Amino acid sequence: MTRIISGRAGGIRLDVPPAGTRPTSDRVRESLFAALESTGMLDGTTVLDLYAGSGALGLESVSRGAAACDLVEKNARAAQIARRNAAQIAKATGARADVHAVAVQAFLRSAARTYDVAFLDPPYDLDGQQLRDDLAALRPLLADDAIVVVERATRSGAPDWAHAGLAPLRDRAYGDTTMWWGEPADQSPSSGAQSR
């Protein structure tokens, strides 16, 4: 069972696609969002959830105070489930999450918003080059103090942050999964990791 862990929609159950996605466990999401809330990076912010699956990461953000969220999921069945989940969360929070049933690169080329937080939870079989390209396409859409979180198999290694104009911030392993955090590389010494 996947559910919203905390916030205005806390406890609401989320539908999950029956196959083809890999939902982030409650334990990992709880740790991730505790760290994000400690930075103050959720209140009133705009969030992007790429490879969204059920939309659990983006919708958890909305429950905890994000003002808006885009969920990007090219699988039509998964996107339909994410829309149902987003409608449930909108009723509980009054905040809207938009679901885009398109490929990540297509969305990033046409997006007009600036994002404060971006989640990338690609399939474990996504190759490193595609992730590099996705991060590079994402970079122009990020606010100066944005946080990017990539969830991948630990064995895949860290994202190539530098190729995308990003810098590593922190990482944490949860069994065979690691969460890598990054930020725009032009952060000043008084911001970024040192202020979080």
Buried (B, 14 or more C-beta within 10 A) or exposed (E): EBBBBBBBBEEBEBBBBEEEBBBBBBEBBBBBBEBBBEEEBBEEBBBBBBBBBBBBBBBBBBBBBBBBBBBBBBBEBBBBBBBEBBEBBBEBBEBBBBBBBBBBBEBBEEBEEEBBBBBBBBEEEBEBEEBBBBBBBBBEBBBEBBBBBBBBBBEBEBBBBEBBBBBBBBBEEBEEBBBBBBBBBEBEEEBBEEEB
